[in-house]
Amino acid sequence: MGKEWFSKARFGMFIHWGIYSILARGEWIRLIERIPSREYEALSWKFKAEKYNPEEWVELAEHAGMRYMVLTTRHHDGFSLFDSEVSDFTAPKTGAKRDLVAEFVEACRKRDMRIGFYYSLLDWRYPAYFLGPEKDPEGWREFVEYVHVQVRELCTNYGRVDILWYDGGWPWKAEDWRAAELNAMVRKLQPDILINDRSGLPEDFDTPEQQIIPSKDPKRMWEACMTMNDSWGYSAGDKNWKSTRQLIHALVYCASGGGNLLLNVGPKADGTIPLSSVRRLREIGRWMKVNGESIYGSERSNLRGSAVGPVTVKDGRVYVHVLRWPGREFTVTCIKNRVLSAYILPTKQELTVIQEGERITLKGLPKRPLDPYDTVIVLELDGDLEALPLHRYVP
Ligand code: GLC
């Protein structure tokens, strides 16, 4: 068990889904368009999740090479996809008439998919959230109590949970949320759980958003979360899709920095994932099937001796991700080890290795890249990588 699985996994699916999906302009719609609560709450009765089939989600994630999934159990709008004793604004008590989190969990478990719960601390339905603990101590206390109860429910009613993915702590501090106490409770209920850094406390891993920034401490785990277009929640008009190429490169850069990529989908209100996302995930899956070993369990390295693309490192191997095809030969540097052999990962085609001083020249490459996105070349070393610094005088 333990937590090591997270760094091995490297790739997960983020799912933003709620009653905001009906309006199809993202998950912030309630606040941005100043929708009165009555009008917004009426949406919950229209939210039927009629085509919700989480087994299909899990299959898609699995096919893409993802090893875990994080679902928005409750976003900032306060609508819970799960059954809760402290809220009537939930899927089971409105249009959908069932616990959507329970179904998600069941589907994940069937296929050994790791389970993550996104949970927003903030809830726009509470005036106290906007006023804060000083201006409204009484209201704040009640509000935070409700948050604690819901987190307890999530950690009690669904069996083993692998990740608790907080969000929305701003602008208040960890003490205001009583985060230390909250997380102690969570760990008691879920001893192996991983908790992200958004309750105001660092906990297990960092969560750079829409950017790939390895944590300063090389030992600390991190996960970049990223959208495929510019929206988390379903946004019908958002056509600014990243290409499959960009998405694969994002994954590679995360793995190369020793981090994960949590790639988002925003299902429609009925529970179906937009075709543009499905297509991309299937393409990524095709690439992962062949090249996954260069991603899963990658170790963080500071190897900077490749001009053709980033490298990932694992078990005495360096994987050069050739994003810019050099033609028949190129040179890698900054490796102290002896290179025993080199080959192209998908075809196992051996390359000629000429190692002279710090220069490792690879010859015999095909004229054109084998893969449209990223052709991976493997260097087998004589042991664990010893990287040399890039900066030095070259006579
Ligand atoms: C931000 C947004 C939120 C989204 C999250 C994902 O915090 O408020 O809508 O869920 O980022 O990282």
Residues whose N, C-alpha, C, O or C-beta is under 5 A from the ligand:
A	BS01	GLC	E27 D167 E209 C225 W232
